[in-house]
C-alpha cells in the first residue's frame, strides 16, 4: 500500500495531479476536473483540523464503520460512492489554483509527517490511527485521479 507520508508515494500522487489538464473529462461521476481538485482538498483539511463537518447521526451510526473499512482497504474504491454533502462542489473553481492548493496540501504529509494530522476522531469513521488516516487520504486521492484517467 502506498503512503502519503512516504516521499515516493507522495511524489507519485503529485506527479499524477500534474498530469491533469483543465479539459480532461471524467470516466465516471458528475464532477469536472476543477471540482474534483477542490473536492479532494476537503477531506485533507478535515484531517489537518482546518475544516469541520458534522455528518448526520443516521449515516454515522449505521454506515460509519462500514465506510471506514472501505476507505482503509487496499482495494480501489467503487465508482458509485455518493459524495458527502459537505464535500459537494457546485461552482466551477479555478483549475490552476485548485491544482496548486491540492498539491500543497499533499506535500504537507511528507514535510510535516504524522504531526500534520490534528484530529484523532474522524467525523464519520470514528477513532483512526495515523496509518488509517494516511490510507483513507491516499485511497480517496487515488480514486479521483483514476476517475480522470491518471
C-alpha positions in Angstrom: 0.0 0.0 0.0 1.3 3.4 -0.9 1.6 6.2 1.7 1.3 9.9 1.5 3.8 10.1 4.4 6.4 8.2 2.3 8.3 10.6 -0.1 8.0 8.2 -3.0 4.2 7.6 -2.6 3.7 11.4 -2.1 5.7 12.1 -5.3 3.6 9.6 -7.3 0.4 11.3 -6.3 1.8 14.8 -7.1 3.0 13.6 -10.5 -0.5 12.2 -11.2 -2.1 15.5 -10.2 0.4 17.3 -12.5 -0.9 15.2 -15.4 -4.3 16.8 -15.1 -5.4 19.5 -17.6 -8.5 21.8 -17.4 -10.1 19.9 -20.3 -9.7 16.3 -19.1 -13.1 14.5 -18.8 -14.1 12.1 -16.1 -14.5 8.4 -16.7 -17.4 8.3 -14.2 -19.3 10.7 -12.0 -20.5 14.2 -12.5 -17.6 16.4 -11.3 -15.4 18.4 -13.6 -11.7 18.2 -13.0 -11.6 21.5 -11.3 -14.4 20.5 -8.9 -12.6 17.2 -8.2 -9.4 19.1 -7.3 -11.2 21.3 -4.8 -13.3 18.3 -3.5 -10.1 16.3 -2.8 -8.8 19.2 -0.6 -11.7 18.9 1.8 -11.1 15.5 3.5 -7.4 16.5 3.9 -8.4 19.8 5.5 -10.7 17.7 7.9 -7.6 15.6 8.8 -5.5 18.7 9.3 -8.1 20.2 11.6 -8.8 23.1 9.1 -12.4 22.1 8.3 -15.1 20.7 10.4 -18.0 18.6 9.2 -21.0 17.1 11.0 -22.4 14.1 9.3 -26.0 13.3 10.2 -26.4 10.8 13.0 -28.1 8.2 10.9 -25.1 7.9 8.5 -22.6 7.9 11.3 -24.5 5.3 13.3 -25.3 2.9 10.5 -22.6 3.5 7.9 -19.6 4.9 9.7 -17.8 1.6 10.4 -18.5 0.0 7.0 -17.5 3.3 5.2 -14.2 3.3 7.2 -13.4 -0.2 6.2 -14.0 0.6 2.6 -11.7 3.7 2.7 -8.8 2.0 4.5 -8.9 -1.2 2.4 -6.3 -1.8 -0.2 -8.9 -2.4 -2.9 -9.8 0.6 -5.1 -13.0 2.5 -4.1 -16.1 1.7 -6.0 -17.1 4.2 -8.7 -20.7 4.6 -7.5 -20.0 6.0 -4.0 -22.1 9.0 -3.0 -20.4 12.3 -2.2 -20.9 13.7 1.3 -23.0 16.9 1.1 -20.2 18.9 2.9 -17.8 17.9 0.1 -20.0 18.7 -2.9 -18.7 21.4 -5.2 -21.5 23.2 -7.1 -19.4 26.0 -8.7 -16.5 25.8 -11.2 -13.3 26.5 -9.3 -10.2 28.0 -10.9 -8.3 24.9 -12.2 -4.7 26.2 -11.6 -5.5 27.5 -8.2 -7.3 24.3 -7.1 -4.5 22.2 -8.5 -1.7 24.1 -6.7 -3.6 24.1 -3.4 -4.2 20.4 -3.6 -0.5 19.7 -4.3 0.5 22.0 -1.4 -1.8 20.0 1.0 -0.5 16.6 -0.2 3.1 17.8 0.2 2.5 18.5 3.9 2.2 14.8 4.5 5.9 14.3 3.9 7.0 17.8 5.0 5.4 17.5 8.5 4.9 13.8 8.9 2.1 12.3 11.1 2.1 15.5 13.1 0.1 17.1 10.3 -3.0 15.1 11.3 -4.6 17.2 14.0 -7.6 15.1 14.9 -7.9 11.5 16.2 -11.6 11.0 15.6 -13.0 11.2 12.0 -16.4 12.8 12.0 -18.0 9.8 10.2 -15.5 6.9 10.7 -14.7 7.5 14.4 -11.3 6.9 16.0 -8.5 6.5 13.5 -4.8 5.7 13.7 -2.2 7.7 11.7 -1.9 4.7 9.3 -5.7 4.7 8.8 -5.8 8.5 8.1 -3.0 8.0 5.6 -4.7 5.1 3.9 -8.0 6.9 3.7 -6.5 10.0 2.2 -4.4 8.1 -0.3 -7.3 5.9 -1.4 -9.5 9.0 -1.8 -7.0 10.8 -3.9 -6.2 7.6 -6.0 -10.0 7.1 -6.6 -10.4 10.6 -8.0 -7.2 10.6 -10.0 -8.3 7.3 -11.6 -11.7 9.0 -12.2 -9.8 11.4 -14.5 -7.6 8.8 -16.1 -4.3 9.5 -14.3 
